[in-house]
Amino acid sequence: MAELVSAVFGFELTVFAPWATACARQFCFCQVFYFLLLIAFVMGWVCRKCGNRASFTEINTIKTEVFQEKESTRILGTRDEFTGGAPLKACCSKCGNKDIEWVEIKAPKSGIDYHLYNITNAQTQFEFIEPTVSYMFRAPHPALENESYGAAFCKRLSREGKLSGKITEIGSGSGWFARNFLDKWASCSDSYNNSAYCMLDLSPVLLQSQRNLIKPHRKHVSFLNADMLALPFEDGSVEGSVISNEVIADLESVRIKKEQLDVAASQDFRAKESLKRIEKYGISLKGLPENFYFNLGAIRFLEELSRAMASGSSASLVEYGVYKKSNPILLKHRGEIRLGDHFECSILFEHLEKAAESLGFRAKIEPLLKFLDFDKSVEIISPQYVNFLRKKLNYNISFFAFTPEMLKERVSPRDFQKVVFEKAGRSNFLNSFFALQLEKQ
């Protein structure tokens, strides 16, 4: 979920230890966001008091995000609160100490290592490190006809006749999606009585959280600790519906320079694998910037689904990204972005659509707002203001899509006036998500 954080989300004031510093530039996006690009060499902040190397607070402006990329650190702010050319200053988010220094830092873990060893608490993971839409709407919400995200997803599959009795969820996160999905399934369809819901995840910690949350449905649920790029299923054996919700941005992306694609492929295995798939699936690079990120891992996942899924089965993949120039700013500034100790990259859905069709799927892509029938008129809190309330005003509130009515019960009238709400249909956060729907021929 990272580029969200960069382009639309604004993970208020949190700075993930950077590799580097120096040069700044600005650009406008919708209500005008600014980027400052800081360039340096394998360097990052460290707190001299507590030794923190991960999380810092930028203290020049109220609404600023600094996040870690492989090659640069970007600072995100809004025009009305941006401090112009003021020098970057930061303090330690853990102890508040302003005595920090630049030192050499270690590269983040690979995706596999990160999910196996670095996720230590499911709630912390989705509250603070990589909050998701499904987590933001994990309780009944007026924007979803008073359903939770998981329940709304279940209703969508039910309308399309895809609740056949077998569901395979790949990358099940904290377990809230499955819990709400199963609660709704149990209440709306007799097929639940003979259902089989398989939850597959690489993280042992997340699997345990899933087990705890779905206890009321335990007899219908099985668990697999496995890698989604090496699914433990025989060819053509996965029937029913497959769900992968807000996962594929975590998979490997490869930075490619269009002019040197052939040269890179001869020197780098990942570039070679990317070029092979670009040619094999007839993927067009037209309209992409000279340097772009190719979603190699996401396409490898489609290949695994094509191998494992039975004819007549379906899959629904939700993630943030770009489809048919839906977000030209995000398209231009896509990159691998660091969240905590791992990278994510937004999805070029046209590439996945082309690959899916070549792999024998019937593919359809819809904005998430349409896919789940969001009520676009409902006002919700701008996501960065949840962190503003938590960090600047010291409210102990969860990451949730609060409506004005919900938030009034939780904060003082004075602090309520400081919060910005937006209609769901105009939310940059929600408008960056798409649903790729697949049917195996």
N, C-alpha and C positions, 0 to 999 in steps of 0.2 A: 504494500500500500504506500508507497513512498513518494512517488511523483506527485500524488495528490497533495501530500504534505507540502511538496515544493510549489506546485502550480496553483492549488486552490485551497488547501486545507489550513495551512498556517498553524503548525504545532507550537503554539504560542511560546515564545521565549526560550525554547529548548535548543541547545546547541550540542550537536554530537561531535565529539573530538575530531578536529579537522586534520587533514594532511598538509594543509597549506594555506598561504595568505596572499594578499596584495591586490589587485586590480578590480575596479568596480564599474558596473554599468547598470542601466535601468531600462525597463520597458513597461508598457501598459498591458493589462489583461482585464477585461470587463471593468470592474470598479477600480481599476488601476493598482496593480501590484508592482513592486520593484525588486529587481535582482541586483545584488552586488556580487560579482565574481571575484574571489580571492584566490590567487595562484601561489603555490609554494611547493616545496619538495619534501615529501615524507615527514612532515612536521605536524604537531598538534599540541593543544593545550594540556597542561597538567596543573593541578592545584598543589601548591607547595605545602599546604596545611594538612589535607587529608589524602592526597595522592590520587584523587579522582581524575580519570582520563576520558570519561564518557560523556558527561552531561554538564553543560554550562548555560548561563543566562546572559543574553546580550542586554546591556543596561542603558543603551542610548535611546531606546524607544519603547513604547508600550507594546506594540504588536509586531514582533520580529521573530523570525525563525532562522536559525543557522543550522544547516544539516551537512552531513559528510558525504562527499562524492569521492570517487577514485582520484579525480584530478583537480577538483576545486571545492571551495566552500562557498555556498551561496547564502545571502541574507535576504529574507523576504519581509517586506513591510508595506504599509499602505501610504498613499500620498498625504493624507491629512495627518498622519502620525509619524511620517518619515523624517529623520533629522538631517537629511541632506548629506553633506560631505563630512560629517563629524567622524572622528577616528573610532574604529571598532573598540569597544571596551566590553569586558565580560567578567562575570564572577562565577564561582563554583556553585552549581545548583544544589549540591549536597550539603555544604557547610556554610555557604555564603561568603567565603573568603575571596577577596579581590586580588590577592597575591598569587597570580598565575603566571606561567611561563610557557614558551614554546619549546617542545622537545621532540625527538623522534618518536613515532608511534608505530604500533604493529598493524598489519593489514587485518581486516575483518576475516572471520572464519568463512569457509566455503558453506554453501547452503546446507549440505548434508551434515557437516560438523555442527553448524549452528543449531539446527533442529534437534540433533541428537543430544547435544551437551550444554547449549547455552540458554535454552528456555528452561527456566527454573520455577516459574509460577504462572499459571494460565491467566489468572485475573490481571496480574501486573502486565503481562504481555499485551493484552488487548485494551487495557485501560490507558497505558502510557507509551508503549513502544510502537505498536502497529494497530491502532483502532480501526475497525471495519464498519461498513454500513450495517451488516447483520448484527454486530454488537451494539451499534448505536440505536437500532430498532429492535432490541431483544425482548422488549415488553410490548403489550398492546399499545397501538398508537393511532391517533385519529387520521394521520396521513395514509394509513393502510387499512382503513375501515375498521379501526379498533382491533386490528390483528397485529401480531408480531411479524417480523421479517420472515422467520421460518414458517409460520402459519400461512402467510401470504404466498410463499413459495409452494407450499403444499396445495393450496387452492388452485394455483396456476396449473400445476401438473394434473390435478384432479379434473379440471375443466377440459384438459387435452387428452384425457383417458390414459395418463401415464402412471397412475397408481395401480399397477398390475399386481403388486404384492412383493416385488423385489426392488430395493433401492440400494445403490452402492455410493456412499459419500466418500470422496477422495480429498483428504486434507480437511479434517473435521473441526479443527480449531479448539476452542474452549468446550464445545459441546452444546452451546446454547441454540445454535441453528437446529441441530438434530432433536433436541428436547422439544422445542416449539413445533417443529415439523411433525413429530410423532404425536404430540398432544392433539394437534389439529386433525391428523389422520385418524386417530382413535375416535374422534367425535363426529367425523363427517362421512366415513366410508366403512362398509362392512369388510372391505378387502384388508383392513388392518388386522383382523383376526387371524389371517393366514400370512401376515407380512413377514418379510425378512429384511432387516436393515443392517447393512455392513458398513462399519466405520473404519477407514484406513488412514493411518497417520504415521509419520516418521518419528515424531516426538513422544517419548515415553511419558513425559510430564503432561502433555495435552491429552494423551490417551487416558490417563488416570482421571483427569478432570471430566472427560467425556463419560467415563464409567460412573462417576459420582452423579452427574446431572441427569442421566437417562435411566436411573434405577427403576422408575415406575414402568418402563418399557423393556426391562432387562431380558425377558424371555424372547423378545423379537429381535434383539440386537446382538451382533457379533463384532469382534474387534480384530484388526490386523495391524501389526507394527511393520510397515513396509514402505519402500520407496515408490513414489508414483511414476517414476521413469523406468521401473522394473516391476510392473504389477505382477503379483503372485497368482495369476490366473492363467488357465490354459487358453489356447487360441479359441475364440468364438464362444467362450463359456459364460460371459457376463450378460445376463438377461435383464429385462426391465429397464429401469432408469438409472443413469449415473449422474451424480451432482458433484461439481467442484466449484465451491463458492469462495471467491476472493483468495485464490491460491496461486494461480499461474504466474503472477508478477514476481513471485519468489524464485521462479526457475531461472536458469542461466540465460543471460543475454550477452551477445558478442558485439563489441564495438567494431564497426567496419567503415573503411574509407572507400567510397565507390570507385575512385580513380585507380586504387591500388588493390582491388579485390582479388585479381588473379595472383598478384605478387604475395599478398597476405596469405592466400590459400596454400601457396607453396612453402610457406615458412611457419605457419601456425595451424595446429590441428583443429582448433575451434573454428577458425576462419574457413578452413577447408570443409568442415562439416556444414557450415552455414552456406557456403557457395554451392555445395552439392544439393542442398534442399531448395535453394533459390532457383537453380536450374531445373531440378526434377519436377517441382510443382509449378513452374512458370510464374514465379512471384515477381511482380513488377516493382522496381525501385524508383519509378518516376515520382517526382514531387517530394522525395526525401532530401534532407540536407546532405551535404557532401560526407559528413561524418554522422553515422546513425547507429542505433543499436538494433540488432536482429534478435528476435525472440526465439533463439535456438531451442531452449528448454521447453517452451510452450508447444512448439511444433513436434518435438520428440514425444511429448505427452500425447498429442493427437495421434501419432504413429502407434503408441502403446494402446490407446483406446481402439484404434482401428483393428489392431491385432486381437485384442481381448474381447471386444463386444460382439454379441451375436447379432445376426441379421434381424431387423425389426426392433432392436433396442434403441434407446435414445439417451442423449446426454445434454446437460445444461451447465455451461461454464460461465461464471460471472467474474468480471474483473474491471479495473479502471484502465483507460487507454484512449485510443483515437480510432474513429471509424469514418471513412469518407470525409476527411478534413473537418470533423466535428469540433476539433479544438486545435487550430493552427499554431497557437502559441506553445501548447504542450508538445505538438509534433516537432516543432523547431528545436525545442529545448529538452527533448527526451534525453535521459541518461540514467546510468546506474546510480542510485542514490542510497546512501547508508542510513539504515534505521537500527540504532543500537549497534550490534556486531554483525549485521548482515546487509546485503544489498537487495534491492528490488528494482524493477524496471517496468514502466507502463507498456501496454500491449498495443501493437499495430494489428487491429482486428481484420483488416483487409488481407493481411498475410495469412492469418489463421483461417480465414474463410476460403481462400484459394487452396491452401494445403488440405483442408478438410474435404473439399469437393474432389480433389485429386485422390484422396484416400478412400473414396467410396461413401462419403457422407452426403446427405442433403443438409445444407447449412443455411441458417437464418440468424440474422443479428438484429437485436432490438435494444434501444436504450433501456436501462434498468427501470427508469420511471414508468415506461410503458409496460414492460414485462411484468411488473408487479402491481400495476394499476395504482400507482401513487396518486393521491389527491394533491395536485400541484398547488392548490390554493392555501394549504395548511402552512402556517408559519412555524419554523423551527429555529432554534438557536444556531447562529453561525458557529461551526465547530471550534474555531480557535478561541471563542469566548468561554467555552467550558474550561479550557486551560487558564484563561485569564482569571476566571473566578477562583480556580483552585490555587494558582500560584501567586497572583498579585493580591487577591482579596481573602485568601486563606479559607475558602469554603471547602468543606469535605463532601463534594458531590461527585457522582459517577459520570463517566462519559456516556451521554445519552442525548437523544434528539428532543430536548425539552421544548415544549410550546410555551408561549408567554404565560398561559394559565398555570402550567406545571411549575415554572420557575418562580413565579410570584410567591409560592408556598415555601420556597427554599432560601430566598435571599431577601435582604432588606429592601424597602422601596427605593432608597438612595442608590444602592448598588444595582438594582434592577434597571435603572435608567442608563447605566453604563454599558448594557449588553445590547448587541445588535442581533435582530432576528431577520430571517429571509424566508420567502415562500419556497416550498420544496421544489417547485418547478423552475425556480431561478437559482437554485443552489449550485455553485460551481462544483462542489464536492459530489453531489448526487448525479449531476449531468456528465460526469467523467466516467460513469460506469455503464457497461454494456453486457448483454446476455447473448452468448453464442449458443444456439440451439442446434443439436446434431441428431440426425436419424440415420442409423446404419442400414444401408441398402442390402 
